[in-house]
Structures are given as structure tokens and as C-alpha cells.
């Protein structure tokens, strides 16, 4: 192994890249750089690179280590060469970025592996990206980190291992999504096209503000977004995920995840925002921290479609008129919460089946086609607003164990409402504001 070549200014760096030097050490802050293509097998490490527009483009078997890469926030700071048939292994370790990291398989690319460890994206603006993967009926805004296999051929698979990604700050939230992982997506209702296989993903703190139009414009942005065609072994959220925009989602899934764990709070601000949204397949979802939403029509946990075996929550609190704590629209074997499932707010429009509709807010809502086999709640299921329903049963619950009871403390609010044909709960305490046990038919 040869010693790295140290470079101290733009001339030395450009010369080393042009000569195909395989190991380049950046020994200073180098400013005013043009877009730069790293040749195959290049290791670039140390120092700080400041680009006037786009940043680095990786070709094959490239490694970026212990490096700062600064581009304008709306530009691609780290991209890839789509003329390569294979990326080999692309590695980013200990890298800090301003701008987007966009590893998008298109063009001639048929294979590649991505290794990411300790990536910080301080600032990025993705709102002008016109290429957008899909999330159900919506388009998704690209992420500060976007790994996307766009190939039509379902034999094309990109693999990855991604550890400790952080994106945005409270002072400079990502304008768009935080982390986006996607395959080719759906075509005619069946999964088709290239796949993205990720053995593991872990994240630190993520802060976003998608800047979406409050009236809804068919766009979605999220803190962490797993889309169709992406299959993940394990997802671990170790840092807080905070979103500040209307209809933004903290965590969203339309792909496949075997195990998703969360051990830091999820917080969303804005009308129609969602803490956790699932449209795909998850084995176990384990959330060991509070999920809080603040905004009219918001929903803390929206299990809209797909499959889930078990959902274990810490506590859920939604503040806003027409807001929902937990909404379930498909059969779920087990739902548990260590603390309360609560909503504070009155009646109003709520997020329902991807649309806004006029329904009273609820702490727990089961739509037609939903249902829970086993419900375990260590605290209360409660509402604190007027004209709302604490538990809205459009489908059945098999067994109940709600330690603190179901409480509706607002005027004209009901603890439990059930649709025709849905059996009344056989166990549990259902307390109205005046202390009566009340179960109302819809």
C-alpha cells in the first residue's frame, strides 16, 4: 500500500484526481472547487472541501472518510456516475455534508453495494427535485440521503448497510425528507423493477420541514421514508425525529421491514402531520419513546395498509381538533402501549385514508376492515376535547386490557362508539365525564 498523497489547495487536489491517485489526503480547507469526478478505487479523506455548485461524483469502489463536503444546500454534494455498470462498493465513513447525498441507480448501473457509517447532513434543500418516488397515491420528496434503485429490470439489486445517519437541525431543518430508501416501485399493482436490499439502517437525530402546501398537493415528506422496492432487515431510530411541516411524517413505510425499533421521541408539528405511517409490511414495530403530534387533523400512529404482526408503543399524545391518536385500517394481531393513548382537541377534519374528512377526533379508531386481536394498554385511552370519541370501533377488538380505563372528559364526548354488528367490549372500564359507564352505538 502506497502512502497517501497530501493536497493543500485546489490545484494539487485536481491534479491528484486527474492523475488517478488512489489515496488522497486533504490536508487543509480547499475552497472554490468545481464539480469533481473521482476515478475508480479512489480513497479521499481528511480536511474540508467547499464546492461552488455540485460536489463529488463517485464512480466505482470509492471511499470518503473523515471528510467535510460543503456544497450549496440545494445541490448534490455527493452523487454517483450512472455510466458505470457496477459501483463495486461505495463507502462513506465519518463524513459531514451540506447538500444532498444522492446515490441513485439509473443508466447503465446493474449492481453495487453501499456502506455508510457516521454520516451527518447538516443542511439540504430537496424541494426542486422533480424525480420523486411514490408513497401510495402520493409522490415523496427526495431526502437529504436518498438511495434509490430506479432500474426497470427486477434482476438489478443494490445492497446497503447504513449506520448512524443524522440530518438537519432545529436551526436548519432539511427542506424535504431526511432519509429516503426506495426501489423501482409499483407498476400496475405488482412490485416490479429494481430492488434495494438494506441489511440494517440506524439513525441519529433528524429534523425536517418539507414546506408542503397545507391544502395538500399530492406530496409527502418524512423524517425516515422506506418505499416500495426497498427491503430492510432492521431499522433502529436512536435519535429524535422531528418534523415541522404540514402533512409531514416522522416515520413512513411502504416497503418491507423485518424489525423496526425506536428509542427516541417522535414529534410532528403541523396540520395533518403523522408520527408513524405504515402502508407496507413490518414484522414488529417497537417504539420505546413517546409519539407526540401537534396540529389539527393530525394522527400519531396511522396503520393504513400492509401487514404488521405486533405494535408495541410507549405513549401517544395528539393535540389538535379532529386529531387521532392511533388509527388502524387493517387487521392487527397485537397492539400494546405502556402509557396512555390520548388526544387533546375537539371535533374537526382528520386525516382518514390519505384524505381529510370531517370526523370527530379519537384516541383510538378502528376503521372498517381493521380490528385488533389483543389490545393491552398500561395507562388510559382518553380524550380531553368536546364532541369527540375516545374509542371509535368500526371493527372489532378481540380482548381488552386497558388498565386505566377509557375516559372522555369533554362535553358531549363519548368513551366508546361502535358500528352496527360490532360486539361491545367484554372487559375494561369505560368512564364518561360524569362517571357513567357508556358504550354508544354509531
Protein Blocks (a to p, Z undefined) as FASTA:
>chain_A
ZZddddfbfklmmmmmmnopabdcdfbdcehiacddddehiaceehjdddfbbcdddfbh
pacehiacdddfkbcfbdcdfkbfbgkjaddehiacedjdddddehjbfbdcdddehiad
fbdcfklpmbdcdehjbccdddfbdcddfbfblkbccddddehiaedjfklcceddfbdc
ddfbpeehiaedjddddfbdcdddddddehpafkogoiacdfbdcdehiacfbdcdfbdc
ddfbehiafbdcfbdcfbdcdfbdcddedehiafbdcfbdcfbdcdfbdcddedehiafb
dcfbccdfbdcdfbdcdedehiafbdcfbdcfbacdfbdcddedddddddeehiacdddd
dfbdcdehiacfbdcdfbdcddfbehiafbacfbdcfbdcdfkopadfbghiafbdcdeh
iacdfbdcdddfkopacdddZZ
